Amino acid sequence: MKRFLFATHGDLSKALINTVSMIIGDMPNVSYFQMTKLKSSATAKKELKEILTDKEENDHFIVLTDMFGGSVCNICSELFMELKNFDLLTGVNLPMVLTMLLAGEEASIADTISQGFEAAKNGIIHINEIIESQKGSVQDDITSEN
């Protein structure tokens, strides 16, 4: 079974789970880790390792972190080098999470990750540019009608 771990700074990981639950319901295969100011790297690594090793034989974790180069991603990278039993992604956002969770068990790990990356990229839009381009189209339509 695919299992997901949201590992972020502060409350972001828990907020992602709460938001996902509101949209698609509870997901028993999702867990979270929160890095706080008071948590040492050693404590964080121990906590993350416990989560990543508490699994069934056929389970596979996909770990989603918030920021490349951040402490959470760095600790997870260290754990990957040690355990080598999960996929580690960074730059988590809501379109990515929803797409990956809804991919289902029939999708391979590689396809789930690929679809998640595509959704993450496609979810980043500069709305001003869309509005400005539509203004030009509307203006062109008005001009051509006269």
C-alpha positions as CSV (number, residue, x, y, z in Angstrom):
1,M,0.0,0.0,0.0
2,K,1.1,3.5,-0.7
3,R,1.6,5.6,2.4
4,F,2.1,9.3,2.6
5,L,4.0,11.3,5.1
6,F,3.8,15.1,5.1
7,A,6.9,16.4,6.9
8,T,7.1,20.2,7.2
9,H,8.0,23.1,9.3
10,G,5.4,24.2,11.8
11,D,1.8,23.3,11.4
12,L,1.8,23.1,7.6
13,S,1.7,19.2,7.5
14,K,-1.2,19.0,9.9
15,A,-3.1,21.7,8.0
16,L,-2.6,19.8,4.8
17,I,-4.1,16.7,6.3
18,N,-7.0,18.7,7.7
19,T,-7.6,20.4,4.4
20,V,-7.4,17.1,2.4
21,S,-9.8,15.5,4.9
22,M,-12.3,18.3,4.3
23,I,-12.1,17.8,0.5
24,I,-11.9,14.1,0.1
25,G,-12.4,12.6,3.5
26,D,-10.2,10.8,5.9
27,M,-7.1,9.1,4.5
28,P,-5.8,6.3,6.8
29,N,-2.6,6.0,4.8
30,V,-1.5,9.6,5.5
31,S,0.5,10.7,8.5
32,Y,2.4,13.9,9.3
33,F,5.5,15.3,11.1
34,Q,5.9,18.8,12.4
35,M,9.3,20.4,12.9
36,T,9.2,23.0,15.7
37,K,11.6,25.5,17.1
38,L,11.9,23.4,20.3
39,K,12.6,20.1,18.5
40,S,16.2,19.2,18.0
41,S,17.5,17.6,14.8
42,A,18.2,14.4,16.7
43,T,14.7,14.2,18.1
44,A,13.2,15.0,14.7
45,K,15.3,12.3,13.1
46,K,14.3,9.7,15.7
47,E,10.6,10.6,15.3
48,L,10.7,10.5,11.5
49,K,12.5,7.1,11.6
50,E,9.9,5.7,13.9
51,I,7.1,6.7,11.4
52,L,9.0,5.4,8.4
53,T,9.8,2.0,9.9
54,D,6.3,1.4,11.4
55,K,4.8,-0.2,8.3
56,E,3.7,-3.4,6.8
57,E,6.0,-5.4,4.4
58,N,4.4,-4.2,1.2
59,D,3.9,-0.6,2.3
60,H,5.8,2.1,0.5
61,F,6.1,5.7,1.9
62,I,6.1,8.8,-0.2
63,V,7.5,11.6,1.9
64,L,6.5,15.1,1.0
65,T,8.5,18.0,2.5
66,D,7.9,21.7,2.2
67,M,11.2,23.1,1.1
68,F,14.4,21.9,-0.5
69,G,17.4,22.6,1.7
70,G,15.2,23.1,4.8
71,S,16.0,21.2,8.0
72,V,13.1,18.8,7.5
73,C,14.1,17.9,3.9
74,N,17.8,17.5,5.1
75,I,16.8,15.2,7.9
76,C,14.6,13.1,5.6
77,S,17.5,13.0,3.1
78,E,19.8,11.6,5.8
79,L,17.1,9.0,6.6
80,F,16.8,8.1,2.9
81,M,20.5,7.4,2.7
82,E,20.2,5.2,5.8
83,L,16.9,3.4,5.1
84,K,16.5,3.6,1.3
85,N,12.9,2.5,1.6
86,F,10.9,5.5,0.6
87,D,10.5,8.2,-2.0
88,L,11.3,11.8,-0.9
89,L,9.8,14.8,-2.6
90,T,9.9,18.5,-1.8
91,G,7.8,21.6,-2.7
92,V,4.6,20.1,-1.5
93,N,1.4,21.9,-2.4
94,L,-2.3,21.1,-2.3
95,P,-2.8,20.3,-6.0
96,M,0.1,17.9,-5.7
97,V,-1.3,16.2,-2.6
98,L,-4.8,15.8,-3.9
99,T,-3.6,14.4,-7.2
100,M,-1.3,11.9,-5.5
101,L,-3.9,10.8,-2.9
102,L,-6.6,10.3,-5.6
103,A,-4.3,8.4,-7.9
104,G,-5.3,5.2,-6.0
105,E,-3.5,2.0,-5.4
106,E,-3.7,0.9,-9.1
107,A,-1.3,3.7,-10.1
108,S,2.4,2.8,-9.7
109,I,4.6,4.8,-7.4
110,A,6.3,6.4,-10.4
111,D,3.0,7.4,-12.0
112,T,1.7,8.8,-8.7
113,I,4.8,10.9,-8.3
114,S,4.8,12.1,-11.9
115,Q,1.1,13.0,-11.7
116,G,1.7,14.9,-8.4
117,F,4.6,16.9,-9.9
118,E,2.5,17.8,-12.9
119,A,-0.4,19.0,-10.7
120,A,2.0,21.0,-8.5
121,K,3.5,22.8,-11.5
122,N,0.1,23.4,-13.2
123,G,-1.3,24.7,-9.9
124,I,1.1,27.7,-10.0
125,I,-0.6,30.4,-12.0
126,H,-0.1,34.2,-12.1
127,I,-3.8,35.3,-12.2
128,N,-2.9,38.8,-13.3
129,E,-1.5,37.5,-16.6
130,I,-4.7,35.6,-17.3
131,I,-6.8,38.7,-16.5
132,E,-4.6,41.0,-18.6
133,S,-4.7,38.6,-21.6
134,Q,-8.5,38.4,-21.4
135,K,-8.8,42.1,-21.3
136,G,-6.8,42.3,-24.5
137,S,-9.1,39.6,-26.1
138,V,-12.3,41.5,-24.9
139,Q,-10.9,44.8,-26.3
140,D,-10.0,43.1,-29.6
141,D,-13.6,41.7,-29.8
142,I,-15.1,45.1,-29.1
143,T,-12.9,46.8,-31.7
144,S,-13.6,44.2,-34.4
145,E,-17.4,44.5,-33.8
146,N,-17.3,48.3,-34.5
